[in-house]
Amino acid sequence: MKISEIFTSIQGESTFAGMPCQFIRLSGCNLRCTYCDTTYSYGEGQEMSVDEVIGKVKVSGQKLVEITGGEPLLQPEDLAELTSRLLDSGCRVLIETNGTLSIRALDKRAVIIMDVKTPSSGMSELNDYTNFDVIGKFGEIKFVISNRADYEWAERIVREYGLPRRCTVLFSPAFGAMPPRDLAAWLLEDSLEVRLNIQLHKYIYDPDERQV
């Protein structure tokens, strides 16, 4: 499988924010979001076997592991093997996906964190909304909010599909574009049942630093 990077850091997003985590970033992505902060993962990386990747996880000593990208679902067979073996070894596995490819085949024991693309990403027309029927109560759906238009669009999707009844919903202010305080005010004003999701790692470390 093609790996962009493997590193240990503090989980910066999702309901697992603040926890030590081992990250496995797979190479390759089918999207080109305007606000992407991991463009280096589009092409660069090295070929590694699943055994080699698992070996690095064991050395780290971490039991919380996130498989991210890029887009992990572009390497479905290797992703399936890696996920099942990590879960069987006692790891808690998070899989972050961009929401444009079907998640039906993913191991139901993993926590799926699905990033629904908002209009400012330039990729919202590619969202696969059938994934909402699959994600389950232990999954998480994330919206990256860059402006008021994104917020109103995401609010409509949340209400139309009844997402808080399906899973945890996260609204994440786009770093450097959306003031968290403004987004918090909108959530309070509208009594929206979602979690404000600030990218902790970008406040702990240099926002342009890699492997954090």
Secondary structure as the mmCIF struct_conf table of DSSP 4:
data_model
#
loop_
_struct_conf.conf_type_id
_struct_conf.id
_struct_conf.beg_label_comp_id
_struct_conf.beg_label_asym_id
_struct_conf.beg_label_seq_id
_struct_conf.end_label_comp_id
_struct_conf.end_label_asym_id
_struct_conf.end_label_seq_id
STRN STRN1 LYS A 2 ILE A 10
BEND BEND1 GLU A 13 SER A 14
TURN_TY1_P TURN_TY1_P1 THR A 15 GLY A 18
BEND BEND2 MET A 19 MET A 19
STRN STRN2 PRO A 20 LEU A 26
BEND BEND3 ASN A 30 ASN A 30
TURN_TY1_P TURN_TY1_P2 THR A 34 TYR A 35
BEND BEND4 ASP A 37 ASP A 37
HELX_RH_3T_P HELX_RH_3T_P1 THR A 39 TYR A 42
TURN_TY1_P TURN_TY1_P3 GLY A 43 GLY A 43
STRN STRN3 GLN A 46 GLU A 47
HELX_RH_AL_P HELX_RH_AL_P1 VAL A 50 SER A 60
TURN_TY1_P TURN_TY1_P4 GLY A 61 GLY A 61
BEND BEND5 LYS A 63 LYS A 63
STRN STRN4 LEU A 64 THR A 68
BEND BEND6 GLY A 69 GLY A 70
HELX_RH_3T_P HELX_RH_3T_P2 PRO A 72 LEU A 74
BEND BEND7 GLN A 75 GLN A 75
HELX_RH_AL_P HELX_RH_AL_P2 PRO A 76 ASP A 88
TURN_TY1_P TURN_TY1_P5 SER A 89 GLY A 90
STRN STRN5 ARG A 92 THR A 97
BEND BEND8 GLY A 99 LEU A 101
TURN_TY1_P TURN_TY1_P6 ARG A 104 ALA A 105
BEND BEND9 LEU A 106 LEU A 106
TURN_TY1_P TURN_TY1_P7 LYS A 108 ARG A 109
BEND BEND10 ALA A 110 ALA A 110
STRN STRN6 VAL A 111 VAL A 116
HELX_LH_PP_P HELX_LH_PP_P1 LYS A 117 THR A 118
HELX_RH_3T_P HELX_RH_3T_P3 PRO A 119 SER A 121
TURN_TY1_P TURN_TY1_P8 GLY A 122 GLY A 122
HELX_RH_3T_P HELX_RH_3T_P4 SER A 124 LEU A 126
HELX_RH_3T_P HELX_RH_3T_P5 TYR A 129 ASP A 133
TURN_TY1_P TURN_TY1_P9 VAL A 134 VAL A 134
BEND BEND11 ILE A 135 ILE A 135
TURN_TY1_P TURN_TY1_P10 LYS A 137 PHE A 138
STRN STRN7 GLU A 140 ILE A 145
BEND BEND12 ASN A 147 ASN A 147
HELX_RH_AL_P HELX_RH_AL_P3 ARG A 148 TYR A 161
TURN_TY1_P TURN_TY1_P11 GLY A 162 GLY A 162
HELX_RH_AL_P HELX_RH_AL_P4 LEU A 163 ARG A 166
BEND BEND13 CYS A 167 CYS A 167
STRN STRN8 THR A 168 PRO A 173
HELX_LH_PP_P HELX_LH_PP_P2 ALA A 174 ALA A 174
TURN_TY1_P TURN_TY1_P12 PHE A 175 ALA A 177
BEND BEND14 MET A 178 MET A 178
HELX_RH_AL_P HELX_RH_AL_P5 PRO A 180 ASP A 190
TURN_TY1_P TURN_TY1_P13 SER A 191 SER A 191
STRN STRN9 ARG A 195 LEU A 196
TURN_TY1_P TURN_TY1_P14 LEU A 200 LEU A 200
HELX_RH_AL_P HELX_RH_AL_P6 HIS A 201 ILE A 204
BEND BEND15 TYR A 205 TYR A 205
TURN_TY1_P TURN_TY1_P15 PRO A 207 ASP A 208
BEND BEND16 ARG A 210 ARG A 210
#
